[in-house]
Amino acid sequence: MQFVILYVGASIIIAILGENRKFGFWGYFFASLLLTPLMGVLLLLASDKKQGN
């Protein structure tokens, strides 16, 4: 049970960090859940920031 809480918590943290990135909060959240939080971090580091209008 603790592992699940840590896993989801890490995914939420990654999603918060990715709010201003290309995929947004939900994109990074689901990517971290489906792949792994480690892959979510790699996606976050490789992505570009959103372009302002």
Secondary structure in CASP SS format (residue, H / E / C, confidence):
PFRMAT SS
TARGET T0000
AUTHOR 0000-0000-0000
METHOD secondary structure of the structure
MODEL  1
M C 1.00
Q H 1.00
F H 1.00
V H 1.00
I H 1.00
L H 1.00
Y H 1.00
V H 1.00
G H 1.00
A H 1.00
S H 1.00
I H 1.00
I H 1.00
I H 1.00
A H 1.00
I H 1.00
L H 1.00
G C 1.00
E C 1.00
N C 1.00
R E 1.00
K C 1.00
F C 1.00
G H 1.00
F H 1.00
W H 1.00
G H 1.00
Y H 1.00
F H 1.00
F H 1.00
A H 1.00
S H 1.00
L H 1.00
L H 1.00
L C 1.00
T C 1.00
P H 1.00
L H 1.00
M H 1.00
G H 1.00
V H 1.00
L H 1.00
L H 1.00
L H 1.00
L H 1.00
A H 1.00
S C 1.00
D C 1.00
K E 1.00
K C 1.00
Q C 1.00
G C 1.00
N C 1.00
END
